[in-house]
Amino acid sequence: MTFHLGYGTNGFSNHRLDDALDVIAGLGYTSVALTLDHHHLDPFADDLPARVAHVAARLDRLGLRCVVETGARFLLDPRRKHHPTLVDEAHDVRVDFLLRAVRVAAELNADCVSFWSGIKPAEVPREEAWRRMRSGVAAVLEGATPLGVTLGLEPEPGMFVQHLTQALRLREELGSPELLGITLDVGHCVAVEPDDAATCVRRAGGLLVNVQLDDMRPGVHEHLEFGEGELDLRGTLAALAAVGYAGVAAVELPRHSHAAPDVAGRAFDALRAAMPDEPARPRHPWLADAQRAVRRDPVQIGRLFPAAGRRVGRTAARPDDDPRGLVHGTLDDSARAELLGALATVLDDDALSAELLALYRHGDDAEKRGVLRGLALVGNRAVDAGLEIVRDALRTNDVRLVAAALGPFAAEHLDQHGWRHGVLKCLFTGVPLAAVAGLERRTDDELRRMVADYTAERTAAGRDVPADAARLLGRGM
Amino acid sequence: MRIFDPHVHMTSRTTDDYEAMHAAGVRALVEPAFWLGQPRTSVGSFTDYFDALIGWERFRAAQFGIRHHCTIALNPKEANDPRCTPVLDVLPRYLEKDGVVAVGEIGFDSMTPEEDEAFARQLQLAIEHDLPALVHTPHRDKAAGTRRTLDLVKESGLPFERVAVDHLNETTVRAVADSGAWMGFSIYPDTKMDEERMVAILKEYGTTRVLVNSAADWGRSDPLKTHKTGLAMLAAGFTESDVDDVLWRNPVEFYGQSGRLVLDDLPGFSAAPETFSGNSVLRGGGDR
């Protein structure tokens, strides 16, 4: 498992913290998102150091990794939820609290302290709110730096910083400090982001320091159990694995405390069922190192991309039912795709497009295939470049390139005419149609006409009709 | 008889040749980058050619159950054309590719100062990319060209055991044998070497560090000359193991120094050919 599934203690607010940790660990979670609150490790308690030491020992014993969350509702102000925030008049109170959280996180050896901006009061101009955010975050960073504690800024629906783009911009304006990362709630992506959660994961990529898992419906900020909203859980978890995320991914259901143990159990089952298929996505130790190297210095991809086959092997991913790797690709295909996933976390869209084109242009057959398969992962950020690459591959007669070109990216973006000709080329060259993503969805009358003509031509010449052609026609009749 | 042809220009050959080679026992080969007959006039035609060597031709060979590798270089003839020499700057990118198992063909054509420079520079590339080098010896003034070749290799610091000096004959083999470099022989229908003379050299020098190739290209040549040399060796009393040394183990050892040989069976093709009375008989066949 590449990241640590966990549960947020704010979903256990009717439990003592010790009991909550026991239940969470007992269900099989290996991490916890610990919300500091008056009843859960109160950061204002007189005996805070002793309490922190107690919790640290307990986490150690249970083998739980942790992040510190700071979204308690009535911790600072018993009358006004979440007040004061970083964008309020009294933002220094929030800064002071966050600094306390930083010290607690240091003692707990937590991955990070997660925080949000707060709702901008109507009377505060946007410029002033932005200035307060900048100075507040800078002040917390100053306190976190000597302790080496990472901060995770969470875009929160309805708050001043509510989109990933804003959080990334703030980080950039602060000079891209190493200790300032992103907390991403994947449900929020469904609710308010223009992109889906998997895309947001890839955009945040190497900056992710904390992930919250929950379902949501578009436009509605309500934390739901998995399956109740529109989150593509499997695709989101696969994206986390693909970008090499290795931190805490904890379920965030703060309004389900009344039935916490049952809800947490159901969530765990749903997560386990949706986790990336480990045997199909082997993570070679070389690959993990290579992904890190690419994130540190994207130029390294030029050296690492050609070497992938030598390092992770070249055999088909599922040799028994797909010996040539036409449908499921090869070990080096998936390694190269994941290298592109890492690359996408550190390059902007233009740079990513340029690099994809260069890797394809200068790649050998296997590298070209790797780029084509990688488009399923990163192509949405480089659609024009991706289409140029797919069209080039479909002009070749190398069946492995043709097969790799017709993956999920082409299913999503390739024009219908080009896509139909790609499918026909598969039939001509013996590529199984199982290699074509979205076949059922995109098959239309014109494709059926083309395939019917093709089978007529085969029959007239006294040749066999490929079973795939017959199947495709059968479906439409 | 399993055969690794260490030097054959498949780009110029037909699928009939691939079929016949597979039937004769060829399971792996190296295609060195060389001159195309028609002079090139730009770097772009080099890179298209290199791309074919690391992509299309590899795929084509795989269709016939043959593992294709290549060597990449600016050939000596075109090292004299200033429109071509800038290709030296793009070589490093290709020399990192899978299946690129040496720098080559480098060496001399007319022994000009330009050839000197390209040769020396590419020997350095071999060192930088941790690859062996395949060196072509000239058709004209071969003995002098071979001596000068060995001098340049010595100067370069590339160890002789990582260098194959190719297209040798009776007049040039001694110097190369003494240097410690690998000895390459191209067996041709009517120029270079033939099977019988090759057998005589093997009798005199033994099989160690000897590479036998067809060097088949767009000219009059025969991609089955490796197989025919193997038959001639057997007829002359060499053992099957001797033949395997020359036609398989030696090229595997030489190019294996690159760490980039891929020799496992291609999916859908039988393993090593069955042999019967010294003739290879392909069983099963591919799934083409």
Interface residues (C-beta under 8 A of the other chain):
Chain A: G302 R303 P306 A307 G309 R310 R314 A316 P319 P323 R324 H362 D364 D365 A366 E367 K368 T396 N397 D398 V399 R400
Chain B: D51 I54 G55 W56 R58 F59 R93 E96 K97 D98 G99 G259 R260 V262 P267 G268
